[in-house]
Amino acid sequence: MKLKSSFFYTIRDDIKDEDSTSGNLLVRSGMIKKTSSGIYMFLPLGIRVKQKVENIIREEMNKAGANEVSMPLLISSEIFEKSGRRHAFGREMFNLQDRYDRDYILGPTHEELFVMAAKEKIRSYRDMPFNLYQIGNKYRDEARPRYGLIRTREFTMKDAYSFDVDQEHTDISYNKMVKAYNNIFDRMDIDYRVVKSDTGAMGGVLSEEYQAVSEIGEDILVLCDNCDFSSNIEIAEVKGEKYEKEDAKPLELVHTPGAHTINDIVEMLNISIDKTVKTLVFNVDGEIVFALVKGNRELNDTKLRMLLNAKEVTMATEQELQTVTNATFGSLGPLNIEAKIVIDNEVSTMSNFVVGANKTDYHYINVNLKDFEVYKTGDIINIEEGDICPKCGGHIYFKKGIEIGNVFKLGTKYSESLELYYLDENNEQKLVDMGCYGIGTARCIAALAEQHNDEKGIIWPLEVAPFTVGIILINTKDKLMNEIADKLYEDLNQQGIDTLLDDRDERPGVKFNDMDLIGLPINVIIGKKATEGIVELKTRNGKINIECPITELSSKIKNIISKK
């Protein structure tokens, strides 16, 4: 690519409506441009990065034995009704109608269509295993698009689906994909963690996420300082406090005017926070549920939903609360209430604790489990930094992450709803077992730009850079320098080294700044000594900055690439 005759531009100043480093740098470097909220166009350099990322994915997926397909973006809504996911996605789906008033959606994901394809092949157990994948666009009506390419309404995704006779064979397919994913993200040079997560709208029996470590990440990664334990905070197991059983003291109602928070209660009653229990009220699939956690803990609504096997869990409104009690928030508790009561594991070991009395400005002290009926007990709290690791006894710490990939063991969720069967060795009809494997290609690009940058711009890793080498021609009016630059450009490209030539009639400072901004790994500067057979060779990461004979340039560049 020669810049003088190509579509290329950069922007000097920061972009006001970009709220992330990656979004700002990718727009400023002319790789992407926002067209509306959550929607971007990819420009020539950006397309090359995107293609490099997709090629890595494609190579590793093919190596793992998966077969590439292409699914339509426009999907009849009927199949999402059949799978039960139209309601699960809700307003995130883009809906439209054709001229005959038939309902369609823009695909937010493609499990249903992959099952449709699989039904064309699968008749017996001999027709499996196999794995299909595609790299294509998805559409979700995000309520709040943000962070550049990290949360958008239109995005490119690699999704794959394995089809097996049972869970045991799905495990084999799953492990192949995990190996492929590790290779993919290692080749991209992304700093990532693999964490267990909630299966969410995808459903299934297991979900793990590939999270790129980043301070702007929307997910909290739970890690151990002593072992390889990792989890998303949504489902991280808590090894909470276990308290010694005390003899029950007489239950007592006390007046607590103005005490509406746990800290208010601790101060007013002069007690330890370990003697307090807070009551939170939720609407769980249309039913009011009281949830009890220790006073200094935060309830995890994902865990609550999983414990109750519910579809939807939301905080109860004041109007919903009044259907079971006239008390206000801040005075709620489990006694004398007609509602299901769920308690956290820590609360199940507590004695003589304080709760709201379901009477405004009153609390009960010396409450014990015998004083109310418990519907269910389980781990329903967020893990916290410093907590004990559930795996080894080390201590927990947090990092933030950008979800760039996920792997699911779907089980028979979609096979059952969409009637995907096979005949086993005994000629009995069985449901196909499935796995699902996704990678957000644009998110990978954003994560790379977040992790690999400095005050000058992006520092692309070798395998994903739009070009490996950038040649900067200092004096475009010098005929000999032009000839040297052109020859180097042709020679390097012929050797399979992606090379860009900046032959624009611009000041050297502009060219240096632009090359730093777009972040090519290796730069060759054709300056005054070029007529003596000497050029400057430098790497964007600053590790190499030397004068190099032109005759040795190719071998030195290849040496840098080989040491990646």
C-alpha positions in Angstrom: 0.0 0.0 0.0 1.5 3.3 -1.1 -0.1 6.1 1.0 0.1 8.8 -1.7 -2.3 7.0 -4.0 -4.5 5.3 -1.2 -7.3 6.2 1.0 -5.5 7.2 4.2 -5.9 9.9 6.8 -5.3 10.5 10.5 -6.8 12.9 13.1 -4.5 14.9 15.3 -6.8 15.7 18.2 -8.7 13.3 20.5 -12.2 12.3 19.5 -14.7 13.9 21.9 -17.5 11.3 21.7 -15.1 8.3 22.1 -15.1 7.1 25.7 -12.2 4.6 25.5 -8.5 4.6 24.6 -9.1 2.0 21.9 -12.1 3.8 20.3 -10.1 7.1 20.3 -7.0 5.6 18.7 -8.8 3.5 16.1 -10.8 6.5 15.0 -7.8 8.9 15.0 -5.7 6.4 13.1 -8.3 6.3 10.3 -9.1 2.6 10.9 -12.7 3.0 11.8 -15.4 5.8 11.7 -18.6 6.0 13.7 -21.7 6.4 11.5 -24.2 6.4 14.4 -24.4 5.2 18.0 -22.9 1.8 18.2 -22.3 1.4 14.5 -18.9 1.8 12.8 -17.5 1.5 9.3 -14.1 -0.2 8.8 -11.7 1.7 6.6 -8.7 0.3 4.6 -6.2 -0.1 7.5 -9.0 -1.2 9.9 -10.1 -3.8 7.4 -6.6 -5.2 7.2 -6.5 -5.6 11.0 -9.9 -7.2 10.9 -8.8 -9.6 8.2 -5.7 -10.6 10.1 -7.7 -11.4 13.2 -10.2 -13.4 11.2 -7.5 -15.3 9.4 -5.9 -16.4 12.7 -9.3 -17.5 13.8 -10.0 -19.3 10.5 -6.7 -21.1 10.5 -7.1 -22.4 14.0 -10.7 -23.4 13.5 -9.8 -25.3 10.3 -6.9 -26.9 12.1 -9.3 -28.1 14.8 -11.5 -29.8 12.1 -14.3 -27.3 12.0 -16.1 -26.5 8.6 -16.9 -22.9 7.6 -20.4 -21.9 6.5 -22.2 -18.6 6.0 -25.6 -18.0 7.6 -28.2 -15.3 6.6 -28.5 -12.2 8.6 -32.2 -11.9 8.0 -34.0 -14.6 9.9 -37.7 -15.5 10.2 -38.8 -14.8 13.7 -40.8 -18.1 13.7 -37.7 -20.2 14.6 -36.8 -18.0 17.5 -40.4 -18.4 18.8 -40.0 -22.2 18.5 -36.7 -22.2 20.5 -38.2 -19.9 23.1 -35.5 -17.2 22.7 -37.5 -14.4 21.3 -38.7 -13.6 24.8 -35.2 -14.2 26.3 -33.6 -11.6 24.0 -36.6 -9.2 24.3 -35.9 -5.6 23.2 -32.3 -6.4 22.2 -33.6 -7.9 19.0 -34.0 -5.8 15.8 -37.4 -6.7 14.4 -38.8 -5.9 11.0 -41.5 -7.0 8.6 -41.4 -7.8 4.9 -44.0 -6.5 2.3 -46.3 -9.4 3.2 -46.2 -8.4 6.9 -44.2 -11.5 7.9 -42.0 -11.0 10.9 -38.2 -11.1 10.6 -35.3 -10.3 12.9 -31.7 -9.3 12.3 -29.7 -12.2 13.7 -28.4 -11.6 17.3 -27.0 -15.1 17.2 -27.4 -18.2 15.1 -27.9 -21.4 17.1 -31.3 -22.0 15.5 -30.0 -21.9 12.0 -27.1 -24.1 12.7 -29.5 -26.7 14.1 -31.5 -26.3 10.9 -28.4 -27.1 8.9 -27.4 -30.1 11.1 -30.9 -31.6 10.6 -30.0 -32.0 6.9 -27.2 -34.4 7.8 -27.9 -36.1 11.1 -29.9 -39.3 10.9 -27.9 -41.7 13.0 -25.0 -41.8 15.5 -22.6 -42.4 12.6 -23.3 -38.9 11.3 -21.4 -37.3 14.2 -19.3 -35.6 15.4 -18.8 -32.5 13.3 -18.4 -28.8 13.9 -19.7 -25.9 11.8 -18.6 -22.2 12.1 -19.0 -18.9 10.5 -17.5 -15.4 10.7 -20.3 -12.8 10.1 -22.3 -9.9 11.5 -24.6 -10.0 14.4 -27.2 -7.3 15.5 -28.3 -6.4 19.0 -30.2 -3.2 20.0 -27.9 -2.3 22.9 -29.5 0.2 25.2 -26.1 1.9 25.8 -23.5 1.4 23.2 -20.1 2.5 24.5 -16.3 2.0 24.5 -15.9 2.1 20.7 -15.9 -1.4 19.3 -16.5 -3.1 22.7 -20.2 -2.6 22.9 -21.9 -2.0 19.6 -25.2 -2.6 17.8 -23.6 -4.2 14.8 -20.6 -6.4 15.3 -18.7 -9.3 13.7 -18.5 -12.6 15.5 -17.1 -16.0 14.9 -19.6 -18.6 16.1 -19.2 -22.3 16.0 -21.4 -25.3 17.0 -20.4 -28.9 17.7 -22.8 -31.8 17.3 -22.2 -35.0 19.3 -24.1 -38.1 20.4 -23.8 -37.4 24.2 -22.2 -35.2 26.8 -19.1 -37.4 27.0 -18.3 -36.8 23.3 -19.2 -33.1 23.6 -16.4 -32.9 26.2 -14.0 -34.0 23.5 -15.2 -31.4 21.0 -15.2 -28.8 23.7 -11.6 -29.5 24.7 -10.6 -29.2 21.0 -12.2 -25.8 20.9 -10.5 -24.6 24.1 -7.2 -25.6 22.7 -8.0 -23.7 19.4 -9.1 -20.7 21.4 -5.9 -20.7 23.5 -3.9 -20.8 20.2 -6.0 -18.0 18.7 -5.6 -15.5 21.6 -1.9 -16.5 22.1 -1.2 -15.7 18.5 -3.0 -12.3 18.7 -0.8 -11.5 21.8 -3.8 -10.7 24.0 -3.4 -10.8 27.8 -6.4 -12.9 28.7 -7.9 -15.1 31.4 -10.4 -18.0 31.1 -13.2 -17.7 33.7 -16.3 -19.6 34.5 -19.5 -17.7 33.9 -23.3 -17.7 33.8 -24.9 -19.4 30.8 -27.5 -16.6 30.6 -29.8 -16.5 27.5 -27.6 -19.1 25.8 -28.6 -21.8 28.3 -26.7 -25.1 28.7 -24.7 -26.8 31.4 -21.4 -24.9 31.4 -20.0 -21.6 30.2 -16.5 -20.2 30.2 -15.4 -16.8 29.0 -12.2 -15.6 27.5 -11.6 -12.2 29.1 -9.0 -9.7 27.9 -7.6 -7.9 30.9 -8.4 -4.2 30.7 -9.2 -1.4 33.1 -12.3 -0.4 31.0 -13.6 -3.9 31.1 -17.3 -4.3 32.1 -16.7 -7.6 33.7 -15.0 -8.3 37.1 -12.6 -11.2 37.0 -12.2 -13.1 40.2 -8.6 -14.5 40.5 -6.6 -16.2 43.3 -3.1 -15.1 44.4 -2.1 -18.7 45.1 -3.6 -20.9 42.4 -5.2 -20.8 38.9 -8.7 -20.3 40.1 -10.6 -17.9 37.9 -14.3 -16.9 37.6 -16.6 -14.2 36.6 -17.9 -12.4 39.7 -21.5 -13.4 38.6 -21.0 -17.0 39.6 -17.8 -17.0 41.8 -18.3 -19.3 44.7 -18.0 -17.7 48.2 -16.5 -19.6 51.1 -18.1 -17.3 53.6 -17.8 -17.1 57.4 -19.1 -19.9 59.5 -20.1 -18.8 63.0 -20.2 -20.8 66.1 -23.8 -21.6 67.3 -25.0 -19.5 70.3 -27.8 -20.1 72.7 -30.9 -18.2 71.5 -31.6 -15.0 73.4 -35.1 -13.6 73.8 -36.4 -12.0 70.7 -36.9 -8.3 71.2 -38.5 -5.5 69.2 -36.6 -2.2 69.4 -37.4 1.3 68.2 -34.8 2.5 65.6 -36.0 5.9 64.4 -34.2 7.1 61.3 -32.0 4.0 61.1 -32.5 2.9 57.5 -29.1 1.5 56.6 -26.9 -1.2 58.1 -24.3 1.4 59.3 -27.2 3.3 61.0 -28.2 0.1 62.9 -24.6 -0.7 63.9 -24.1 2.8 65.3 -27.5 3.1 67.0 -27.4 -0.4 68.6 -23.6 -0.4 69.2 -23.2 -3.8 67.7 -20.8 -5.6 65.3 -21.8 -5.6 61.6 -21.4 -9.4 61.9 -24.6 -9.3 63.9 -26.6 -7.6 61.2 -28.6 -9.1 58.4 -30.1 -7.1 55.6 -33.3 -8.0 53.7 -33.7 -7.3 50.0 -36.9 -7.8 48.1 -37.1 -9.1 44.5 -39.7 -9.8 41.9 -38.8 -13.4 40.8 -40.9 -14.3 37.8 -43.8 -12.3 39.1 -43.5 -13.5 42.7 -42.2 -11.5 45.7 -39.2 -13.0 47.4 -37.3 -11.8 50.4 -33.5 -12.5 50.3 -31.3 -12.3 53.4 -27.6 -11.6 53.4 -25.1 -10.6 56.1 -25.1 -6.8 56.6 -21.7 -6.2 54.9 -22.3 -8.4 51.9 -23.8 -7.6 48.5 -26.4 -9.8 47.0 -25.7 -11.4 43.6 -29.0 -11.5 41.6 -27.5 -14.0 39.1 -26.9 -16.5 41.8 -30.3 -15.8 43.2 -31.8 -16.5 39.8 -29.8 -19.7 39.5 -30.8 -20.9 43.0 -34.5 -20.4 42.3 -34.2 -21.7 38.7 -35.9 -18.4 37.6 -36.1 -16.7 34.3 -36.1 -13.1 35.5 -35.1 -11.5 38.8 -35.5 -7.8 39.4 -35.5 -5.5 42.5 -39.1 -5.1 43.7 -40.6 -1.7 43.3 -42.2 0.2 46.2 -45.6 -0.7 44.8 -44.7 -4.4 44.6 -43.4 -4.3 48.1 -46.7 -3.0 49.4 -48.5 -6.1 48.2 -46.8 -8.0 51.1 -46.1 -5.3 53.8 -46.7 -1.6 54.6 -43.1 -1.2 55.9 -40.6 0.9 54.0 -37.3 -0.1 52.6 -34.8 0.0 55.4 -37.1 -1.7 58.0 -37.7 -5.0 56.2 -37.1 -8.5 57.6 -38.2 -12.1 57.5 -40.6 -12.2 60.5 -44.4 -12.2 60.1 -44.3 -12.0 56.3 -46.2 -13.9 53.7 -43.5 -14.4 51.1 -40.8 -16.9 50.3 -37.6 -16.3 52.2 -34.2 -17.2 50.8 -31.1 -16.9 52.9 -27.4 -16.9 52.1 -25.1 -19.6 53.5 -23.4 -17.2 55.9 -26.8 -16.2 57.4 -27.6 -19.9 58.0 -24.8 -20.1 60.6 -25.6 -16.9 62.4 -27.3 -16.5 65.8 -29.0 -13.7 67.6 -28.8 -11.2 64.7 -30.6 -8.0 63.9 -33.2 -7.6 61.1 -35.9 -5.2 60.2 -39.3 -5.7 61.8 -41.5 -5.0 58.7 -42.6 -2.0 60.7 -41.2 1.4 59.8 -38.5 2.6 62.3 -38.4 -0.8 64.1 -36.0 -3.7 64.2 -35.8 -7.1 65.9 -32.7 -8.1 67.9 -31.8 -11.6 68.9 -33.3 -13.2 65.8 -32.6 -16.8 65.0 -33.5 -19.2 62.2 -36.3 -20.8 64.3 -38.1 -17.5 64.2 -39.1 -17.7 60.5 -39.5 -20.2 57.7 -36.7 -20.5 55.2 -37.7 -21.5 51.6 -34.1 -22.0 50.3 -30.5 -21.6 51.4 -27.6 -21.1 49.1 -24.6 -19.0 48.0 -26.3 -15.7 46.9 -23.6 -13.1 47.6 -20.8 -11.5 45.6 -17.3 -12.6 46.3 -15.1 -9.8 47.6 -11.4 -9.1 47.3 -9.6 -10.7 50.3 -12.1 -13.6 50.5 -10.8 -17.1 50.8 -10.3 -18.9 47.5 -12.8 -21.7 47.2 -10.2 -23.9 45.5 -7.0 -23.6 47.5 -7.5 -21.3 50.5 -5.5 -18.5 49.0 -6.9 -15.0 48.8 -9.1 -13.5 46.1 -8.2 -10.4 44.0 -10.0 -8.7 41.1 -9.2 -7.6 37.6 -11.5 -6.0 35.0 -12.0 -7.8 31.7 -13.4 -7.4 28.2 -15.2 -10.5 27.1 -13.7 -11.5 23.8 -14.8 -15.1 23.5 -16.9 -17.7 25.2 -17.4 -21.5 25.1 -20.7 -23.2 26.1 -21.7 -26.8 26.7 -25.3 -26.4 25.5 -26.4 -29.9 26.2 -29.7 -30.7 24.5 -31.4 -27.3 25.0 -31.7 -26.5 21.3 -32.0 -30.1 20.1 -35.1 -30.5 22.3 -36.8 -27.3 21.3 -36.0 -27.7 17.6 -36.3 -31.5 17.5 -32.8 -32.5 16.5 -32.7 -36.3 17.0 -30.6 -39.2 15.9 -30.9 -43.0 16.1 -28.4 -44.7 18.3 -26.8 -48.2 18.0 -30.0 -49.8 19.4 -32.1 -47.9 16.9 -33.5 -45.7 19.7 -34.2 -42.0 19.1 -31.9 -39.7 21.1 -31.3 -35.9 21.3 -28.1 -34.5 19.8 -25.7 -32.9 22.3 -24.3 -29.5 21.3 -21.5 -27.1 22.1 -21.3 -23.4 21.2 -18.1 -21.4 20.7 -18.0 -17.6 20.0 -15.3 -14.9 19.5 -16.0 -11.2 19.0 -13.6 -10.2 16.3 -14.1 -6.5 16.7 -13.8 -6.8 20.4 -10.4 -8.5 19.9 -9.3 -5.5 17.9 -10.5 -3.1 20.6 -8.8 -5.2 23.4 -5.6 -5.2 21.4 -5.6 -1.4 21.1 -6.4 -1.1 24.8 -3.5 -3.3 25.8 -0.9 -2.3 23.2 -0.5 1.5 23.1 1.4 4.4 24.4 1.1 8.2 24.3 1.9 8.2 20.6 -0.6 5.7 19.4 -1.2 2.0 18.9 1.5 -0.7 19.1 0.1 -3.6 17.0 1.5 -7.1 17.7 3.1 -8.6 14.6 0.3 -11.1 13.6 -2.5 -8.6 13.6 -0.9 -5.4 12.4 -2.3 -4.0 9.2 1.2 -4.0 7.8 4.3 -5.6 9.2 6.7 -2.9 7.9 6.2 0.8 7.2 8.8 2.5 5.0 9.1 6.3 5.6 10.5 8.2 2.6 11.9 11.4 4.0 12.6 13.4 0.8 10.0 12.5 -1.9 11.8 15.0 -4.3 15.0 13.0 -4.3 15.0 10.7 -7.3 17.5 8.2 -5.9 15.7 8.0 -2.5 12.5 7.3 -4.3 14.1 4.5 -6.3 15.5 2.9 -3.1 12.2 3.2 -1.3 10.3 1.7 -4.3 12.7 -1.2 -4.6 12.6 -2.0 -0.9 8.8 -1.8 -1.0 8.6 -4.3 -3.9 11.3 -6.6 -2.5 9.7 -6.9 0.9 6.2 -7.5 -0.4 7.5 -10.1 -2.9 9.1 -11.9 0.1 5.7 -12.1 1.8 6.3 -9.3 4.2 3.3 -6.9 4.3 4.8 -3.5 3.6 3.4 0.0 3.5 5.2 2.9 1.9 4.6 6.5 3.1 5.5 8.4 -0.1 3.3 11.4 0.6 4.5 14.9 0.2 4.4 15.6 3.9 6.9 16.9 6.4 9.0 14.1 8.2 7.4 15.0 11.5 3.9 14.4 10.2 5.0 11.0 8.7 6.7 9.9 12.0 3.7 10.9 14.0 1.3 9.1 11.7 3.4 5.9 11.7 3.5 6.0 15.5 -0.3 6.5 15.6 -1.1 3.6 13.3 1.4 1.4 15.1 3.1 -0.8 12.5 5.6 -3.1 14.3 8.7 -2.3 12.1 9.7 1.0 10.6 12.3 1.6 7.9 13.4 5.3 7.4 14.9 6.2 4.1 17.0 9.3 5.0 20.1 11.0 3.9 22.4 8.0 4.3 20.2 5.9 2.0 22.4 7.0 -1.0 25.3 5.5 0.9 23.4 2.2 1.3 22.3 2.8 4.9 18.7 3.1 6.3 17.3 3.4 9.8 15.6 0.3 11.2 13.4 0.7 14.3 10.6 -1.2 16.0 7.4 0.5 17.3 7.9 -1.0 20.8 11.3 0.9 21.0 13.4 -2.2 21.5 15.4 -1.7 18.2 16.6 1.5 16.7 19.7 1.0 14.6 21.4 2.0 11.3 21.3 -0.9 8.9 22.9 -1.6 5.5 20.2 -2.0 2.9 21.8 -5.3 1.9 21.1 -6.7 5.4 17.7 -5.2 5.9 15.6 -8.1 4.7 17.4 -10.6 6.9 17.2 -8.4 9.9 13.5 -7.9 9.4 12.9 -11.6 9.1 15.0 -12.1 12.2 12.7 -9.7 14.1 9.6 -11.5 12.8 11.0 -14.9 13.7 11.7 -13.9 17.3 8.0 -12.8 17.8 
